[in-house]
Amino acid sequence: MSKKRITLLGLVTVVFSFGVSLLFAEMILRVNDWYRASKLGTLQLDQDVAYEFSATRHHRLIPGARYRHKEFEYDYLWANNSLGMRDRKRSIHKDADRFRILFLGDSMVQGYGVPFEQSMVYRLETSLNQPLREKKIEVFNGGVFGYSPLLEYLYLKELLPLVAPDLVLVGFFLGNDVGDDYFYTQQALVSEENDLVYFADMKWPWDYHNEILETEASVAVGDKPEIKSIKSHRLALSGYLKSLLLKSHIARAIKDVRDRTKKKRDYRDYNERLAKLIEDRKGDININLGLINYPVGTKKQRREYWQLSISYLKKMHQLCKADGIPMALVVIPVLEAEVNQFEEPYKVMEEIGRELSVPVIQLLPEMRRWSPEEFVYELDGHWNAEGNRLAATIVDEELRDLHLLPAPLASED
């Protein structure tokens, strides 16, 4: 066989092997995507979001919604039960052998960013039932992203007669709860007839600083000139080829890697610009929702911002006390060292606990023992699976020490 034929045969072999490898990779990716879609339930999903506007408490989780929550650092099924909670299936009927804990809070309590089985509330219910107790403990997940004491108070009024809890835990996130309360109080409308609170739209506490960042970005980039030299048939052909190409799972995987890289870069850019904006306007609570975590202004000025949140915590306590239900506060810290070194907000939470005669569970002392990178997503900022696990462990140990739970079953030994 001539050298030319050997070279040609080798080239054909390489091309054939490469084609077979691509075909095999395509099959693997198709099977993997099908399995993941089936596992996440995306074949049955029809919601673009898992929440909706609520006139009585600004926004609520849609009962029965199933939503694929996919961002750069996570991808999981966000499923709400029939009660509109990101929780297990629950029965409204309460058996005599059940002890119910209602855990209120924001996205940190909800388990934002992790599958429900990895969330703090899920883990807490599992651990509290070990060893077996005289009553089985149920921990209802009343966490809703974007909530703060005002919205939690409005939510608690709805839930108390429905859930009939034996204990209420209120997760207080120092990162933005005070700032969120300041915003929602300005947005809330109060009926003169019955003193009820309601909302007219679904504006968010973070809208203000996002608008500033978007304006700055548009000014920096400027208007891009329109390119008119490209013919319409070339655009149509490009669109057709792109749609045809993206039918390949390999091409989609490559595109996904490229999009993830761009998204990570955009995340970093946004976080850097937001950090700079907050640093420049640290004393403006409309931008710096976590103002109370910094020694800005005077102590008296900071305490004035606290008063709204404290008043709503008091109202929640009054509701619980009227029904003879114990209440405890769970202080969720900001884990960045340059922020949590300021001890004033933690002391304020202790003062609130003493004033209301309710226990205060501090997560920071234990979480300080490790680097924040171990517990939170680098870009998103919410707890990852390990952060949820540690938080559940701390709350579990504190609740056992407070003797608020049903007694363990007596050992047969």
N, C-alpha and C positions, 0 to 999 in steps of 0.2 A: 504494500500500500504506500502510495506516495506521501511525502511530507505534507503536501497541501491538503490531501484528503484527511490525514490524521489530525491536522489542525482544525479542519472544518468539523470533523466528527467530535473533537473535544469541545468546540464551541457549541455545537448542537446539544451535547450532553450537559454542558453547564447551563444553557438556556432552559433545557427540559427540566433539569433538577431544580432550577430556580423557580420555574413555573409550578412544578409539583409542590415545592415548599410553600409558595404563596397560596396555592389552593388548599393545602393542609392547614396553614395558618388561618385562612378565611373560614374554614370549617370549624376550627377550634374557637375562633372569636364569635361565630354565629351561635354555637352551642352555649358558650359562656354568657353571651348577651341574653339568649333565651332563658337560661337558668336564672340569671340575675333578675330579669324582668318578672319571671314567675314568682321568685322569692319575695321581691318587693311589692308584688301585686299591681304593678303598673299597667298590666293588661286590663284591669278593671277600673282604673282611675279615670275620673272625668273632672276633677277639681284642679284649677290652676293654683289655688291657695287653699289653706285649711282654716281660714278665719274669715270673718265678715263684720260689717258695721253693726254696732249695737247702740240703740238710743239710750239704754239704761246704764251701760257701762263702757261706752266708747267702742270696744270691739270684743268679740267673743270667738271661741273656737267653734267651728261648725259641727254640730252633732253628726256622727257617722262619717265624717269626711276622711278620705284616704288620699294622701298627697305625697309624691316623691320629692323629698327635700334634698336637693342636690346643689352643693356649692363646691368650692375648690378643695376644702379640707374634709368634706363628708358627703355621704350619699346613702340615704336610708328612707324607710317608709314612715311617714308621719301619719298616724291613724288616731282619730278621736273616737271615743265611745259614744253611746247614745245620750249620755249626760253632757256632751260637749266638753269632755276632758281628755287630755292625752294620757290615757289610763287603760287599765284592764277593763273588761266588761264588768259592769257593776249592777247589782240589783238595788232598787230603791228600798225594797223591804229589808228591814234590819232584824236578823235573828238574834235571839237572846244570848247566843254564845259568840257574838261578834263584838269586838271593840274597835271603834272607828276613829281614825285620826284624819283630820282634814288639813292638808299642807297647802297653804296659800303662798303665792310669791310670783316672781316674774319668770323670765326665760331660763334662769339658772335652776329654778325649781321644776319648771316644765320639762327640762332635759333637752334644751335646744342644742342641736348639733350631734346628738348621739341616738342610736336606736333605743326604743323605750326600755328594753331589757338591760341597757347599760346606764339608765338614768338613776339619779340619787333616790327618787321616790320608790322606784321598783326595787332597787337594792335594799332600801330601808325596810320595806315591808317583808322582804325575804329574811333579812337578818333578825328583825324583831321577833319573828316567830320561831327562832331557834334559841334555846330549847322550846318545846311545846308549852303553851300557857293555858290557863283556865279558860281563856277566851281567845279565839283566833283574831289576830290584829289585821285590820285593813287600813292601808294608808292611801286615801283618795288624793289624786294629784290635782290640786286646784291652782297649779302654776300656769300662768298665761304670759307669753312674751309681751313686753311693753307695759306690764302692770306695775303699780306702785300702791302705797297704802290707801289712797282715795278709791281707786278702782277695785282694790281688794275688799275694802269696806262695802262697796256696792254689791260686789259678788257674794260676800259673806251673807248679806241680808237675803239673797236669793237661795243660798245653799243650806243655811241652818235648818229650815223646816223640811228640806228635801233629804238631806244626808243624815241629820241628827247625829253629829259627831260626839265622841266622848272626850276628845282633845283637839284643840286647834293650834297648829303651828303656823307662824307667820314668818316667812323668809324675808328679811330686809336687806336689800342689796345696796351697800354704801356707794357703789359706783354711779348710780343715777336715780335712786328712788326719791330723794329730796328734790332734785331737779325736775323729775317727771311730775311729781305732785304739784310743783309750782306751775308747770305748764297746763296740766289737766284742770287745775282749779280755775285758771283763766279761761279755759275753753268751756267749762261746764255751765249749763244754764239751770237755774233753780226756779221751779214753779212756785208762784206766790200763793196758789190755792192750797197745795198739800205739802209744800217744802221738799218735793221730790227733785232729784238731780237727773238731768238728761243731757244728751249731746246732739248737736245738729249735723256734725260731719266727723270724718275720721282723719283729722290732722294728727301728725306725730311729733313728739318732743324733739326728734332729731331733724325734722324738716328744715328748721331755721339755719342750722349750721351747714346742712347739705346745700341749701340754696346759695349760701355765701361761697362755698367751695366750687359749686358749678359756675357761678358768675365769674369767679377768679380764673377758672380753667378756660372758659370761653373767651375771656379778655386776653389771656396769654396766648391761646392758639389763634384766635382771629377767625374770620370767615374764609373758608377754603374756596378758591375760584372754581367755577364749574368747568369741566372738561367737555367740550362740545364736538371734538374731532372724532370721537368714537361713533361709528355707525350703529344704527339700531339692530341690524341683522347680526353684527358681531356681538352685541350684548345678549341677544337672544340665543346665539350659538353657545356663548360662554355659560349662560344660565343652564342650557340643556346639558352641556358636557359636565357641569358641576353636579347637577342632580343625578346624572347617570353614574358619575364617579362615586358619589356618596352612597350609592346602593351597595358598594363594597364595604364590608365591615373593617377591612384593613385601612382603607382610605379614611373611614370615619374615625378609626383609632388614631391615625396620624393627625387628623384634624383636631381630635379631642386633646391630644398632647399639646398641640400648638395653641389651642384655645386656653388650656389650663395654664400654660406658661404666660400667656398674655393676661389672664385673669389674676394670676399671682402678682404680676408686675403692677396691674391696676390696683389691687388690694394694697400693696405696699405703698404705692404713690398716694392713695387716698388716706391711709393711716398716717403717713408722714405729714401730709398737708393739714389733716385734722389736728394732729398733735401740735403743730406750729400755731394753728388758729387758736387752740385752747390756751397755749402758752402766752400768746399775745393778748388774749382777752379772758384771762383766768378769772377775773372778778365779775364776769357777766354770766349769770346762771342760765340764761337762754342758750348760751353756747357751751359753757362748761357745766354740764348737768351734774357733775360730781364736785361741785364747788366746795362742799363742806369737807372734802378730803384734803384741802390745802389751807395753809395759814394766810389766806388773803383777807384784806379788810380787817375789821376788828372782831373780837369774839362775840360781841353783842350783835353785830350785823349777821354773822354766821348763824347765831342762835335764832334770829328772826326767820331765816329760811327754814330752820328745823321745825318751827311751830306748826306749820300746816301738816306735815307728816305725823308729828306727835299727836295732833288733834284727831287724826284719822285712826291712829293706833288706839287711842283712848276710846273712840267710838266702837271699834271692833271689840275691845275688851268689855265694854258695857253690854254689847249684844251677847257675848259669851257668858258674862256674869249673870245676866238675866235668866239664862237657861241653865245655870249651874255647870258650865263647861269650862274646865281649866284651859288656859292659853299660855303659850310660850313663844318667845322671840328667838329666831335663828339669824344671827348676824353674818351675812355673806360679804366677805371682804374683797377689796381690790388687791390683787396679789403683787402688783409691781412694787418693788421695795421703796422706790422714791416716793410712792404715795402712801403706803400703809405704815410708814414710820411716824406719821402724824397721828397721835393717839386720841385726839379730841373726839372724833366721831364714835370711837369704841366706848369712851367714857360716857358720852351722851346716851348711848344705847343702854349702858348699865344703869344710868340715872332713870331712864324711862322704866326699866324693869323694876327698880326699887319703888318708884312712884305708883306703879300699877300692881305691885306685889306679884309679878310674874317672872318665871325663870328666863334668863338670857343665855343662849348657847352661842359661844364665840368660836368660829371656825379658824380664825387667824392664828392663834398660838400653835396649833398643830400643823397647819399648812405652811407656816414660816420655816419649818424644819427642812423643807425641800425647795428646790428652785421652781419658780412659777412655770417655767417651760415644761415641767413634767405634768402639769395639770390643766393647762389651757391651750387652746389652739393658737398657733403663732400669729395668725392673721385675724381670725374671727374674734378671738378673745373670750369665748365661752369655755366652760369646762369641757375637757375631753373625757373619754371613758374613765381614765385614772382619777381625774378630778372629781367626777361624780361618785366613784367608789370611795375615795377618801372622805368626802363630805358625808356620805351615808354612814360610814364607820364612826365618824365623830358624833353625829346626831344620835346614832344608836347607843353609843356609850354614855352620852350625857342623859338621855331619856331613862336609861336603866338606873343611873345614879339618882335621878330626881324622884324615882318611885311613883311615876304617873301611869305605869302600865299594869295590866292584869298580872297576877302572880304566876310564876311558872308552876307546872304541874308537879305535885310531890313525887319524888323518886320512889320507885317500888323497893329499892334497896334499903 
